[in-house]
Amino acid sequence: MFAHLSALTGIFTGGLGCVLGPLIIWLIQRETMPFVDDQAKEALNFNITIAIVTLALVAVGTVLLVILIGFLFYLAAFAVGIYWLVMTIIATIKSNEGIAYRYPMTLRLVS
């Protein structure tokens, strides 16, 4: 649960906590608690995926802002942020119930 919930620290740390929170929990608990290992990796993969997508959307939006259509990419980045928040809350609730949660549309970079 805390691996998913720790990603919310990214709101206060400029996005850095989104990856660091799950990473720290995974590194500390991966050997002793298999469920925490699984869910922390899942949270880490999801937050890395969201970071990549958000950075790409903001970069493209910044370039296209000159052409006046970049605003749509900023809206898409905002939508990704809302998606991130909702998925993180759902994963936290499921994990707290003891259910292994898999984020949809996530790159599995850490295995």
Beta strands, then each sheet from edge to edge (+ up, - down):
end
